[in-house]
Amino acid sequence: MASTIRKGARVLVTGARSGLGRAFAAALAAEGLRVAGTTRRTGAPLPEGVEPLRLDCSADGVEAFVSENAAFLDEVEILVNNAGAGVFGPLAAVGPEALREQMESLALAPLRLAQRVFEPMRAQGRGAIVNVSSLAAEFPIPFMAPYNAAKAALSQGTRSLMLEARGSGVRVIDFQPGDFNTGFNTAMERTGEGTDGRSARVWGMVERHLQAGPPPEAAAAALLKALRRGRSGTVRCGGWVQVCGGPLARRLFGDAILRRLIARYYRLDA
C-alpha cells in the first residue's frame, strides 16, 4: 500500500490546542503537510505552521463548521478526529446535558466530519480518515460510562466505514490510544464522586496511569507510521499492558472473566 502522506496535502486535526491533538498537528506539519487545527477558543495557541480554525463539537457547532468551511473540507486529504474531553463519576450522577455532550463531541461530531470529507476523498481516489477512539472502547474504565460508550460508538462507526471504503482509495483508521501523559485528567469534568467512595480510588488510579504514560509524541509517531503504511485498520498504542495484555486477556478469558479482572484491578469490591 502507498503512503497516505503526500507533501503539501491538506490536513484537518480537531482538538489541536493540547494533548494528543497538538502532537498530531505538529508531527504532520513537520512532514510538509498543510495542517489546519481546530480549537473551541478563538486565538488559542497552536503548533508552528498550523492554521487555526474554530470548532464547537456540539451538533449545531459541527453543522456551522461544515457550512462555513465547505471549500476547505473538499480539499482535505487527511482528517484526524481527535477533539473531546471526558466526564468522570457514577453514571447515575451524570446530568443529561453532560451525557448528551459526551455523545455529540466524541461520537457524532467525528462521524459527521468523516461523512463530509469521505465523498470528496473517494472522488479523488485517495485520502485518510483517522478517528481517535480509545482502548476504553473495548476495555471500559469504571465511572466513565458516557466516555466509554461514546468511544465504543465511534470505534464501531469507524470499522463500518472501513468496509464501505474498500476499493475507494480512502484509508480509514480506528486509532485507539491508551494512557498518555497529556493532562487529559485536568480537563475532565468530575461529578457525583461523593455518592460512591470507590470512585475516588478509581480516580486516583486514572491520574497515576496518565502521569506514568508515554508522552503524546509517541502517539504522534504511531499515527505517522500508520499513515505511511497506507492501509485501513485498527491501531492501538500506549503501554504494553494496555495494548497487548488487554486484547490477549479477552481472547483467553472472554468478556465475563475480563470484567472480573477489571473490577479486581480497580478494587471495586474492596
C-alpha positions in Angstrom: 0.0 0.0 0.0 1.2 3.5 -0.8 1.7 6.0 2.0 -1.2 8.4 2.6 1.3 11.2 3.5 1.7 13.5 0.4 3.8 16.7 0.6 1.5 19.7 0.5 -1.7 17.8 1.2 -4.4 19.4 3.2 -4.9 18.1 6.7 -7.5 18.8 9.4 -6.8 17.9 13.0 -9.6 18.5 15.5 -8.7 19.4 19.1 -5.2 20.6 18.1 -4.6 23.0 21.0 -3.3 20.5 23.5 -2.6 16.8 24.3 -2.6 14.3 21.5 -4.2 16.6 19.0 -1.4 19.2 19.4 1.2 16.4 18.9 -0.6 15.1 15.9 -0.8 18.5 14.3 2.9 19.3 15.0 4.1 16.0 13.6 2.0 16.3 10.4 3.1 19.9 9.8 6.7 18.8 10.2 6.1 16.3 7.3 5.5 19.2 5.0 1.7 18.9 5.0 -0.7 21.9 5.2 -2.3 21.4 8.5 -5.3 23.2 10.0 -6.1 22.6 13.6 -9.4 23.3 15.4 -10.0 24.7 18.9 -13.1 25.8 20.8 -11.5 29.1 21.6 -10.5 31.8 19.1 -6.9 32.8 19.4 -5.7 29.7 21.2 -2.0 29.0 20.5 -1.3 26.1 18.1 1.9 24.5 16.9 4.0 26.4 14.5 2.8 26.2 10.9 -0.8 25.1 11.9 -3.7 27.2 10.7 -6.3 27.8 13.4 -10.0 27.1 12.9 -12.7 27.3 15.4 -14.9 24.3 16.0 -17.6 23.7 18.6 -18.3 20.0 18.7 -21.9 20.3 19.6 -24.4 19.2 16.8 -25.1 22.8 15.9 -21.5 23.8 16.1 -20.4 21.0 13.7 -23.1 21.9 11.2 -22.0 25.5 11.3 -18.3 24.5 10.8 -19.3 22.3 7.8 -21.2 25.1 6.2 -18.6 27.8 6.8 -15.6 25.7 5.6 -17.1 23.8 2.6 -14.3 24.6 0.1 -11.6 23.7 2.6 -13.3 20.4 3.5 -13.5 19.5 -0.2 -9.6 19.7 -0.2 -8.9 17.7 3.0 -6.8 14.6 2.2 -6.2 13.6 5.9 -8.8 14.1 8.6 -7.8 13.3 12.2 -10.8 13.4 14.5 -9.3 13.9 18.0 -11.3 16.6 19.8 -13.1 15.9 23.0 -12.9 15.5 26.8 -14.2 13.1 29.4 -16.7 13.0 32.2 -15.8 11.1 35.4 -18.3 10.0 38.0 -21.1 7.5 38.7 -23.4 7.2 35.8 -26.4 8.0 38.0 -24.8 11.3 38.8 -24.1 12.4 35.2 -26.6 15.0 34.1 -28.5 14.8 30.8 -26.6 17.7 29.4 -23.2 16.2 30.1 -24.4 12.8 28.7 -25.6 14.5 25.5 -22.3 16.5 25.2 -20.2 13.3 25.5 -22.1 11.6 22.7 -22.2 14.7 20.5 -18.5 15.6 20.8 -16.9 12.1 21.0 -19.1 10.2 18.5 -21.5 12.3 16.4 -19.1 15.1 15.6 -16.3 12.9 14.3 -18.6 10.7 12.3 -20.3 13.8 10.8 -16.9 15.2 9.7 -15.9 11.8 8.4 -19.1 11.7 6.4 -18.5 15.2 5.0 -15.0 14.5 3.7 -15.4 11.0 2.5 -17.1 11.7 -0.8 -14.5 14.3 -2.0 -11.8 11.8 -1.0 -13.4 9.0 -2.9 -13.8 11.2 -5.9 -10.1 11.8 -5.8 -9.3 8.2 -5.2 -7.2 8.9 -2.1 -7.3 10.2 1.4 -7.3 9.0 5.0 -9.8 9.4 7.8 -8.4 8.8 11.3 -10.9 8.6 14.2 -9.2 8.7 17.6 -11.4 6.4 19.7 -9.8 4.8 22.8 -8.8 1.5 24.3 -11.7 2.3 26.6 -14.0 1.4 23.7 -13.1 -2.2 24.4 -11.8 -2.1 28.0 -14.1 0.2 29.9 -12.9 2.4 32.7 -15.2 2.4 35.8 -17.1 5.7 36.4 -16.6 6.8 32.8 -19.6 5.2 31.2 -20.6 8.1 28.9 -17.0 8.4 27.6 -16.7 4.6 27.2 -20.0 4.4 25.4 -19.2 7.3 23.0 -15.8 5.9 22.2 -17.3 2.5 21.5 -19.8 4.1 19.2 -17.1 5.9 17.3 -14.9 2.8 17.1 -17.8 0.7 15.6 -18.8 3.5 13.2 -15.2 3.7 12.0 -15.0 0.0 11.5 -18.2 0.1 9.4 -16.7 2.9 7.3 -13.6 0.7 6.7 -15.9 -1.8 5.0 -17.7 0.9 2.9 -14.3 2.4 1.9 -12.9 -0.8 0.4 -11.7 -0.2 -3.1 -12.1 3.5 -2.9 -8.5 4.5 -2.3 -9.6 6.1 1.1 -7.9 4.6 4.2 -9.9 4.5 7.4 -8.1 4.1 10.8 -9.6 3.4 14.2 -6.8 4.9 16.3 -7.1 3.6 19.9 -4.7 5.2 22.4 -4.3 4.1 25.9 -2.9 6.3 28.7 -0.7 9.1 27.6 0.8 11.9 29.8 -1.2 14.7 28.2 -3.1 16.4 31.1 -6.3 14.8 29.9 -7.3 14.3 33.5 -7.1 18.1 34.2 -9.7 18.8 31.5 -12.0 16.1 32.7 -15.3 17.0 34.3 -15.9 15.3 37.6 -19.3 14.8 39.0 -21.1 13.0 41.9 -18.0 11.4 43.5 -19.3 11.9 47.0 -22.1 9.3 46.2 -19.7 6.4 45.8 -16.4 6.2 47.8 -15.0 3.8 45.2 -14.9 6.5 42.6 -12.2 8.4 44.5 -10.0 5.4 44.5 -10.5 4.8 40.8 -9.9 8.5 40.1 -6.5 8.2 41.8 -5.6 5.3 39.7 -6.6 7.0 36.5 -4.4 10.0 37.4 -1.5 7.8 38.2 -1.8 5.9 34.9 -2.0 9.1 32.9 1.0 10.6 34.6 3.1 7.5 34.1 2.1 7.1 30.4 4.3 7.8 27.4 4.5 11.4 26.0 2.0 12.4 23.3 4.8 12.5 20.8 4.8 8.7 21.0 1.2 8.6 19.8 2.1 11.0 17.0 4.9 8.7 15.9 2.4 5.8 15.8 0.0 7.9 13.8 2.6 8.7 11.2 3.6 5.1 11.0 0.0 4.1 10.4 -0.4 6.7 7.6 2.8 5.7 5.9 1.6 2.1 6.0 -1.2 3.2 3.8 -4.0 0.8 4.8 -7.2 0.8 6.8 -7.3 -0.9 10.2 -7.3 -0.6 14.0 -4.1 0.9 15.6 -3.6 0.5 19.3 -0.8 2.5 21.1 0.4 3.1 24.6 1.9 0.9 27.3 2.5 -2.8 26.6 0.0 -4.0 29.3 -2.8 -1.9 27.7 -2.0 -2.5 24.1 -1.1 -6.2 24.2 -2.2 -7.5 27.6 -5.8 -6.4 27.4 -6.6 -7.9 24.0 -4.7 -11.1 24.9 -6.8 -11.4 28.2 -10.0 -11.0 26.2 -9.1 -13.7 23.8 -8.0 -16.1 26.5 -10.7 -15.5 29.1 -13.7 -13.9 27.4 -15.8 -10.8 28.5 -17.2 -12.1 31.7 -13.8 -13.0 33.2 -12.3 -9.9 31.8 -14.9 -7.8 33.6 -13.9 -9.5 36.9 -10.3 -8.8 36.2 -11.0 -5.1 35.6 -13.1 -5.0 38.8 -10.3 -6.6 40.8 -7.7 -4.3 39.2 -9.7 -1.2 40.2 -10.6 -2.8 43.6 -14.3 -2.2 43.1 -15.2 -4.9 45.6 -13.0 -3.6 48.3 
